[in-house]
Amino acid sequence: MDLFNGNDETLYEYYAFANEYLKEPSRELFTKIPLDQVKRIITGEVGITFIGKLLERKTDVDFVLAGLENQIDFLDRLLSKYPLPKSPEEIIISAEGNALSDQWGAKEEYDLVFLFRKLSYSDYGSQFIKKSFQVLRPKGMVIILEPSTDSLVPSPSFLPELEIMDLLIGGVKAPSLYSTDKIVNLLREVGFIKTEVVSTQKGSFLFVVGWKN
């Protein structure tokens, strides 16, 4: 991912900022969805505080982290900035981050996959949803967080900044912002029949959840 003209430090700050603002929405989310079946999860660099809030409620959860080869030091720095009470079961390093061709860990079986901003890549973002369906156990869930059009209603002033961020991330392939209805449809097309949009922070953060039958 070439972001901010390849300025690694600015990219790290973006990841750190995203982890920071995920804290409270994640905490609230975990009071609103069932977690009994969650034993093993996978997420990327932006998901460390998500894991932290999950571990506050379920200490027995194991987790796998994934990162890009040219950003491996980001994971170390983020884990130092946002320490977790236990170590990851595994850290996966990918050369390019192509979901369908990558191996998501030595054991591709999860109860929860957390995807943050993956749909900002219109050419292959939906592949992360397909891969999630493949690696989830029965009754497992994928949780998607995107700056959806309906989540911006409480904070419309964020729209220009988000559009700029999408262009920086996805370039000419960056899509328009999706509605949560559109994300739900993407989930159902892959096979996630049961879905739910979970509102947090008074509607400013809308998590889209899909369960595998």
C-alpha positions as CSV (number, residue, x, y, z in Angstrom):
1,M,0.0,0.0,0.0
2,D,1.5,3.3,-1.1
3,L,0.0,5.8,1.2
4,F,1.0,9.5,1.6
5,N,3.6,9.0,-1.2
6,G,5.2,6.1,0.8
7,N,5.8,8.2,3.9
8,D,6.0,5.3,6.4
9,E,5.9,7.5,9.5
10,T,2.7,9.2,8.4
11,L,1.2,5.8,7.7
12,Y,2.2,4.5,11.1
13,E,0.5,7.6,12.7
14,Y,-2.7,6.8,10.7
15,Y,-2.7,3.2,12.1
16,A,-2.1,4.5,15.6
17,F,-4.8,7.1,15.3
18,A,-7.3,4.5,14.0
19,N,-6.5,2.2,16.9
20,E,-7.0,5.0,19.3
21,Y,-10.5,5.9,18.1
22,L,-11.5,2.2,17.9
23,K,-11.3,1.8,21.7
24,E,-14.7,3.1,22.8
25,P,-16.7,1.9,19.8
26,S,-15.2,-1.6,20.3
27,R,-16.0,-1.6,24.0
28,E,-19.6,-0.7,23.2
29,L,-19.9,-3.2,20.4
30,F,-18.9,-6.1,22.7
31,T,-21.8,-5.3,25.0
32,K,-24.2,-5.7,22.1
33,I,-23.2,-8.9,20.3
34,P,-22.9,-12.6,21.5
35,L,-19.3,-13.6,22.3
36,D,-19.7,-17.0,23.9
37,Q,-18.5,-18.9,20.8
38,V,-15.5,-16.6,20.2
39,K,-12.3,-18.5,20.9
40,R,-10.0,-17.4,18.1
41,I,-9.9,-14.3,16.0
42,I,-7.8,-12.6,13.3
43,T,-7.3,-8.9,12.5
44,G,-4.7,-6.5,11.0
45,E,-2.6,-3.6,12.3
46,V,-5.8,-1.6,12.9
47,G,-7.4,-4.0,15.3
48,I,-5.0,-4.2,18.2
49,T,-7.3,-2.1,20.5
50,F,-10.3,-4.0,19.2
51,I,-8.6,-7.2,20.5
52,G,-7.7,-5.4,23.7
53,K,-11.4,-4.6,24.4
54,L,-12.4,-8.1,23.5
55,L,-9.9,-9.5,25.9
56,E,-11.3,-7.4,28.7
57,R,-14.5,-9.4,28.3
58,K,-13.1,-12.8,27.3
59,T,-9.6,-13.5,28.6
60,D,-9.5,-16.9,26.9
61,V,-9.6,-15.6,23.3
62,D,-6.5,-16.4,21.2
63,F,-5.7,-14.0,18.4
64,V,-3.7,-13.8,15.2
65,L,-2.3,-10.6,13.8
66,A,-1.7,-9.9,10.1
67,G,0.5,-7.2,8.5
68,L,2.3,-6.3,5.3
69,E,6.0,-7.3,4.9
70,N,7.1,-3.7,4.4
71,Q,5.3,-2.6,7.6
72,I,6.3,-5.3,10.0
73,D,7.8,-2.8,12.4
74,F,4.4,-1.1,12.6
75,L,3.0,-4.1,14.5
76,D,5.9,-4.0,17.0
77,R,5.4,-0.3,17.6
78,L,1.6,-0.6,17.9
79,L,1.8,-3.4,20.3
80,S,4.2,-1.3,22.4
81,K,1.9,1.7,22.2
82,Y,-1.3,-0.4,22.9
83,P,0.0,-3.4,25.0
84,L,-2.2,-6.4,25.3
85,P,-2.4,-8.8,28.3
86,K,-1.3,-11.8,26.2
87,S,0.8,-12.3,23.1
88,P,-0.5,-13.2,19.6
89,E,-0.7,-16.9,18.8
90,E,0.8,-16.0,15.4
91,I,1.8,-13.0,13.3
92,I,1.2,-13.4,9.6
93,I,3.4,-11.4,7.2
94,S,2.1,-10.9,3.6
95,A,4.1,-9.5,0.7
96,E,1.1,-7.7,-0.9
97,G,-2.0,-8.4,1.1
98,N,-4.0,-10.4,-1.5
99,A,-6.7,-12.0,0.6
100,L,-7.6,-15.0,-1.6
101,S,-4.1,-16.1,-2.3
102,D,-2.6,-15.5,1.1
103,Q,-2.6,-18.1,3.9
104,W,-4.3,-16.6,6.9
105,G,-2.2,-18.5,9.5
106,A,-1.0,-22.1,9.9
107,K,-4.6,-23.0,10.9
108,E,-7.2,-21.2,8.9
109,E,-10.0,-21.6,11.4
110,Y,-11.5,-18.6,13.2
111,D,-14.6,-17.6,15.1
112,L,-14.2,-13.9,14.4
113,V,-12.6,-11.9,11.6
114,F,-12.3,-8.1,12.0
115,L,-12.0,-6.0,8.8
116,F,-11.2,-2.3,9.0
117,R,-11.3,-0.2,5.8
118,K,-10.7,-3.1,3.5
119,L,-13.5,-2.1,1.2
120,S,-11.7,1.1,0.3
121,Y,-9.9,-1.0,-2.3
122,S,-12.7,-1.4,-4.9
123,D,-10.6,-3.8,-7.1
124,Y,-10.1,-6.4,-4.4
125,G,-11.7,-5.2,-1.1
126,S,-14.6,-7.7,-1.5
127,Q,-12.0,-10.5,-1.6
128,F,-11.5,-10.0,2.1
129,I,-15.2,-10.8,2.7
130,K,-14.9,-14.0,0.6
131,K,-11.8,-15.1,2.4
132,S,-13.4,-14.4,5.8
133,F,-16.3,-16.7,4.8
134,Q,-13.8,-19.4,3.9
135,V,-11.8,-19.3,7.2
136,L,-14.7,-18.9,9.6
137,R,-16.0,-21.8,11.6
138,P,-19.7,-22.5,11.6
139,K,-21.5,-19.7,13.6
140,G,-18.4,-17.6,13.2
141,M,-18.7,-13.9,12.4
142,V,-17.1,-11.2,10.3
143,I,-17.2,-7.7,11.7
144,I,-16.7,-4.8,9.2
145,L,-16.0,-1.2,10.1
146,E,-16.1,1.3,7.3
147,P,-16.9,5.0,7.3
148,S,-20.4,4.4,5.8
149,T,-22.6,7.1,4.4
150,D,-25.2,6.6,7.1
151,S,-22.6,6.6,9.9
152,L,-21.6,10.1,8.8
153,V,-25.0,11.6,9.5
154,P,-24.0,12.5,13.1
155,S,-20.6,13.9,11.9
156,P,-21.0,15.2,8.3
157,S,-17.9,17.4,8.7
158,F,-15.7,14.3,8.5
159,L,-16.8,13.6,4.9
160,P,-14.2,15.6,3.0
161,E,-11.4,14.1,5.1
162,L,-12.6,10.6,4.6
163,E,-12.9,11.1,0.8
164,I,-9.3,12.4,0.8
165,M,-8.2,9.4,2.9
166,D,-9.9,7.0,0.5
167,L,-8.1,8.6,-2.5
168,L,-4.8,8.3,-0.6
169,I,-5.4,4.7,0.2
170,G,-7.0,3.4,-2.9
171,G,-6.0,6.0,-5.5
172,V,-8.0,5.9,-8.7
173,K,-9.5,2.6,-7.6
174,A,-11.0,4.0,-4.4
175,P,-14.8,3.5,-4.4
176,S,-17.4,5.9,-3.2
177,L,-18.3,5.5,0.4
178,Y,-20.7,2.6,0.9
179,S,-23.9,2.6,2.9
180,T,-24.3,-0.1,5.5
181,D,-27.1,-1.6,3.3
182,K,-24.5,-2.0,0.5
183,I,-22.1,-3.7,2.9
184,V,-24.9,-6.1,4.1
185,N,-25.6,-6.9,0.4
186,L,-21.9,-7.7,-0.2
187,L,-22.0,-10.1,2.8
188,R,-25.1,-11.8,1.6
189,E,-23.7,-12.3,-1.9
190,V,-20.8,-14.3,-0.3
191,G,-23.1,-16.4,1.9
192,F,-23.5,-14.5,5.1
193,I,-27.3,-14.9,5.5
194,K,-27.7,-13.5,9.0
195,T,-26.4,-9.9,9.3
196,E,-26.8,-7.0,11.7
197,V,-25.8,-3.4,11.7
198,V,-24.7,-2.5,15.3
199,S,-24.7,1.2,16.1
200,T,-22.2,2.6,18.6
201,Q,-21.2,6.0,19.8
202,K,-24.7,7.4,19.0
203,G,-24.5,6.3,15.4
204,S,-21.1,7.6,14.6
205,F,-19.6,4.0,14.3
206,L,-21.7,1.4,12.6
207,F,-20.3,-2.1,12.7
208,V,-21.7,-4.5,10.1
209,V,-21.7,-8.1,11.4
210,G,-22.2,-11.2,9.3
211,W,-22.6,-14.7,10.7
212,K,-21.7,-17.9,8.9
213,N,-24.4,-20.6,9.2
